[in-house]
Amino acid sequence: MTADTLLQTGDLAYVRAQAEKALPTTVSILEHRSQEDGQGGFTEDYETAYQDVPARLAEMTGREAVQAARQNVEADYMLTVPYDQGLDETMRVQHGEQMYTVVFVNAGRSYDTTRRAMVKRL
């Protein structure tokens, strides 16, 4: 190790462990699945790939709109999970009874202590 190294051996593992302890809830992460329907087509569904994943879900923006006499609420959320959690833009996230679609994941950055993703409530 050189004197200009930002983190010493073990420091990053410690910070990652502490970051995971700060995640106050859990979510399930679902993967997209396609299955042949026996009639030449496919059915698409989502299946739980990871369950009880430590997480934090924070609302970033919210909008209300009325379309065809129906009130719609759109919201963007920031999802934080452990740094090594599998997550990509083809997946969905379930928190309680609410489902979210993954819009963006910040993967592959130096010194990641968590993985963060922008998700949209369905």
C-alpha positions in Angstrom: 0.0 0.0 0.0 1.2 3.5 -0.8 0.8 6.6 1.2 -1.6 8.1 -1.4 -4.1 5.2 -1.1 -7.5 6.5 -0.1 -8.6 3.5 1.9 -6.4 1.0 3.8 -7.0 -2.8 3.6 -10.3 -3.6 5.4 -11.6 0.0 5.4 -13.9 -0.4 2.4 -15.3 -3.7 3.8 -16.0 -1.9 7.1 -17.7 1.0 5.5 -19.8 -1.3 3.3 -20.9 -3.3 6.4 -21.8 -0.1 8.3 -23.8 1.2 5.2 -25.8 -2.0 5.1 -26.7 -1.7 8.8 -28.2 1.7 8.1 -30.8 0.3 5.6 -34.0 0.3 7.6 -36.4 -1.9 5.6 -36.4 -4.9 3.2 -37.6 -5.4 -0.4 -37.9 -8.2 -2.8 -36.3 -8.0 -6.2 -38.0 -9.6 -9.1 -36.5 -10.8 -12.5 -38.3 -10.7 -15.8 -39.3 -14.1 -17.1 -40.7 -15.1 -20.5 -42.2 -18.6 -21.0 -43.6 -20.2 -24.1 -47.4 -20.3 -24.0 -47.8 -23.5 -26.1 -49.5 -21.5 -28.9 -46.4 -20.0 -30.5 -46.3 -17.0 -28.2 -44.9 -16.1 -24.9 -46.2 -15.0 -21.5 -44.2 -12.5 -19.6 -44.1 -12.3 -15.8 -41.8 -11.4 -12.9 -40.5 -13.9 -10.4 -38.8 -13.2 -7.1 -35.0 -13.5 -7.5 -33.9 -12.0 -4.2 -36.0 -11.8 -1.0 -35.6 -9.8 2.2 -32.9 -7.5 0.7 -31.9 -4.7 3.1 -33.0 -1.4 1.6 -33.9 2.2 1.9 -36.6 3.7 -0.3 -36.8 7.5 -0.4 -39.3 9.5 -2.5 -37.5 12.0 -4.8 -40.4 13.6 -6.7 -44.2 13.3 -6.9 -46.8 14.6 -9.3 -50.5 14.4 -9.5 -52.4 14.4 -12.8 -56.0 13.9 -13.8 -56.6 12.0 -17.0 -60.0 10.8 -18.2 -61.5 11.8 -14.8 -59.0 9.5 -13.0 -56.4 10.9 -10.6 -53.0 9.5 -11.2 -50.0 9.9 -8.9 -46.6 9.5 -10.4 -43.5 9.3 -8.1 -39.8 8.7 -8.5 -37.9 7.0 -5.7 -34.3 6.4 -4.9 -33.6 2.8 -3.8 -30.5 2.0 -1.8 -29.4 -1.6 -1.4 -26.0 -3.3 -0.4 -23.2 -2.6 -2.9 -23.0 -6.1 -4.3 -26.8 -6.7 -4.7 -27.7 -7.9 -8.2 -30.0 -5.2 -9.8 -30.6 -3.9 -13.3 -33.1 -2.0 -15.4 -35.0 -5.2 -16.4 -36.0 -5.9 -12.8 -38.8 -4.8 -10.5 -38.8 -4.1 -6.8 -41.6 -5.0 -4.3 -41.9 -3.1 -1.0 -44.9 -4.3 0.9 -47.8 -4.3 -1.5 -46.3 -1.6 -3.7 -44.4 -2.5 -6.9 -41.7 -0.4 -8.6 -39.9 -0.6 -11.9 -36.1 0.0 -12.0 -35.2 3.0 -14.3 -31.5 3.4 -13.6 -28.8 1.7 -11.6 -25.5 3.3 -10.6 -23.3 0.2 -10.9 -19.5 -0.1 -11.4 -18.2 3.0 -9.6 -15.0 3.1 -7.6 -15.4 2.6 -3.8 -19.1 1.8 -4.0 -20.5 1.4 -0.5 -24.1 0.9 -1.6 -25.9 0.4 -4.9 -28.4 3.0 -5.7 -31.2 2.9 -8.3 -33.9 5.2 -9.4 -37.2 3.4 -9.4 -40.7 4.4 -10.4 -43.9 3.3 -8.6 -46.2 1.3 -10.8 
